[in-house]
Amino acid sequence: MPKSTLPPNLIIKLGRWGWEQVWHVMMSQMAPRGKDGAYIRPESAFRDSVSADSEAKYPAAAGRYRLFVGMSCPWAHRALVVRSLKGLESAIPITVVSPSPEAGGWIFDEPFADFKGPAAGTTCLSLAQFYRQAHPGYGGRNTVPVLWDGEGNGIVNNESSEIIVILNEAFNEFAAHPELDLYPEALRAEIEQWNAKIYPAINNGVYRCGFAQTQAAYDAVIEELFGALDAIDGVLAQRRYLCGGQLTLADVRLFTTLVRFDVAYHGIFRCDRRRIADYPNLSGYLRDIYQLPGIAATCDIPAVKRDYYGNLFPLNPGGLIPAGPDIERLLMQPSDRQPL
Ligand SMILES: N[C@@H](CCC(=O)N[C@@H](CS)C(=O)NCC(=O)O)C(=O)O
């Protein structure tokens, strides 16, 4: 007599149902979602500023502040680009963190023990411990970038769009290139117009594609993302940078998403209607910025591949990392943008 077992199709149905439930739970933990399955990015909690004014709560100084960054993160990369363009390497040191699947977040490459005052002697292995140490009771996400005040042992700001404004204007006394203004008064309105388009549709748009939990949520964003890329490709036929001949913070913010696009977002986030390489003007623009002095050194393409494919478990449970494309070679091809 054959043993009575569940029919195979029922087992498959149950397995699928179970895996889907687990998938939604894991996705929502990685990326909070709304009722419609769309990704909702939490607000950054620390929004203070550093000022050139010596009487300010956080006065600019060399060596007092530190940036915490992850090399794969496009938001942290914004801060690294501005730090490099302004020549702030010696005034603002960095601490690099790496993602750890076991810890479920960023961990320090070297245990962090650089606290002063009452916290002196404390050692942190993870960025989560660091946030808690710096701000007991903090219950938000433990994100990079972080601009940290080593004197007061507090987080000044953890919102990249604000950190880059601070780096552009507060530290000129200590910058190798104080004359470089990436957020000039005369262009601010135009820069903000670009930001208002590029942030939702492109910077956050790629995440909204990748973290969507329903087909409808994904379908809506993919339209918005490629609509925005198509439009910008058109504008860049006539202009070297978004606001004309001068590189601004709007370009920095677009650049750090574009440089990750073909190598990560196109695959793992399913942003695959076109590649940046397929856009004549956007691809030249990307190469042009990549080849500016100091910029390539801020780009860690192997880390981008490793972290997106290797650490976003619900999107790639096997953790396999694809071989292509050979983006670093492509990025060094001539950009032919200078005549613009
Ligand atoms: N709005 C923030 C977003 C920063 C952010 O989401 N960083 C990601 C890395 S790309 C992170 O650290 N995520 C960890 C987490 O959410 O737990 C900013 O622009 O600074």
The ligand as an SDF file (V2000), in Angstrom:
LIG
                    3D

 20 19  0  0  0  0  0  0  0  0999 V2000
   18.0720   60.0810    3.0200 N   0  0  0  0  0  0  0  0  0  0  0  0
   19.3240   59.4950    3.3820 C   0  0  0  0  0  0  0  0  0  0  0  0
   19.3780   58.0530    2.9130 C   0  0  0  0  0  0  0  0  0  0  0  0
   20.6230   57.3150    3.2890 C   0  0  0  0  0  0  0  0  0  0  0  0
   20.4720   55.7990    3.0930 C   0  0  0  0  0  0  0  0  0  0  0  0
   19.3780   55.2920    2.8620 O   0  0  0  0  0  0  0  0  0  0  0  0
   21.6140   55.0520    3.1800 N   0  0  0  0  0  0  0  0  0  0  0  0
   21.5430   53.6100    3.0690 C   0  0  0  0  0  0  0  0  0  0  0  0
   22.7130   53.0560    2.2840 C   0  0  0  0  0  0  0  0  0  0  0  0
   22.6230   53.3550    0.5580 S   0  0  0  0  0  0  0  0  0  0  0  0
   21.6660   52.9800    4.4350 C   0  0  0  0  0  0  0  0  0  0  0  0
   22.5970   53.2710    5.1710 O   0  0  0  0  0  0  0  0  0  0  0  0
   20.7300   52.0860    4.7770 N   0  0  0  0  0  0  0  0  0  0  0  0
   20.7560   51.3110    5.9700 C   0  0  0  0  0  0  0  0  0  0  0  0
   19.3600   51.0830    6.5100 C   0  0  0  0  0  0  0  0  0  0  0  0
   18.4190   51.6740    6.0010 O   0  0  0  0  0  0  0  0  0  0  0  0
   19.2490   50.3010    7.4540 O   0  0  0  0  0  0  0  0  0  0  0  0
   20.4240   60.3360    2.7680 C   0  0  0  0  0  0  0  0  0  0  0  0
   20.2860   60.7840    1.6370 O   0  0  0  0  0  0  0  0  0  0  0  0
   21.4350   60.5480    3.4300 O   0  0  0  0  0  0  0  0  0  0  0  0
  1  2  1  0
  2  3  1  0
  2 18  1  0
  3  4  1  0
  4  5  1  0
  5  6  2  0
  5  7  1  0
  7  8  1  0
  8  9  1  0
  8 11  1  0
  9 10  1  0
 11 12  2  0
 11 13  1  0
 13 14  1  0
 14 15  1  0
 15 16  2  0
 15 17  1  0
 18 19  2  0
 18 20  1  0
M  END
$$$$
